[in-house]
């Protein structure tokens, strides 16, 4: 008679198998998520990589068919010719002046107004805040003509003033960020300072701002990006060639019969580098500011 031996898996082996399956499920899901993120990042980086690739191609070969992603010869001379064909240094200086003053005005004014909405109590505070947020729904094209008429009457056309001064009166979206961030700070700081005789200005400057580096970095990066890449506003208000910004200066490479795509892409690459540098230098503060200002789903 044949004997049948029934074998049962030991509890320890079963436990190890379950742990292995759990680990495989955990790390497999994480690997899939990272793979999807990597593919999405590649799609987002492709236009920039194509810009860099085109900037290194020989003049006239940017539109060759079939297209090539990696140039046969890296023509680094394009980056030197950009500075000589157009007054690139002048455009760079103008853009830097406008951007830095805009960033400073946005950081100071928006944080100050946000502090008032978050930490002070006065009649009509919530109504004013809702009115401030409602301006976010007005596109620039709606205010374009009234603002042009105002700045023309002030004699500010063909100057940097229309691009700088409005940012010193606060930006609605940055005010919202500031209010959300300041509401997360304990009120005990303000109360202790007032007991010692400090006023609201002193509290904002000496207590609140030093604790708000993530918020200030976030506003600075966003304001820097918007001002540095702005094309429409400089196109409306600036007329003289010596006052143009980089966004307008790149158009100089486009002629009636021929466009120097390699030189234009070289200029676009140089224009992008300061924004990338700004983000990487303050990346840690930027992510903290976004997470604590009400944009992370909290």
Secondary structure, DSSP 8 states (H G I E B T S, - for coil): ----------HHHHHHHHHHHHHHHHHHHHHHHHHHHHHHHHHHHHHHHHHHHHHTS-TT-TT-SS--SS-SS--THHHHHHHHHS-HHHHHHHHHHHHHHHHHHHHHHHHHHHHHHHH---TTHHHHHHHHHHGGGS-HHHHHHHHHHHHHHTT-TTSSHHHHGGGGG--HHHHHHHHHHHHTS-THHHHHHHHTT--HHHHIIIIIGGG-HHHHHHHHHHHHHHHHH--HHHHHH--SGGG--HHHHGGGGB-SS-B-HHHHHHHHHHHHHHHHHHHHHTHHHHHHHHHHTT-S--
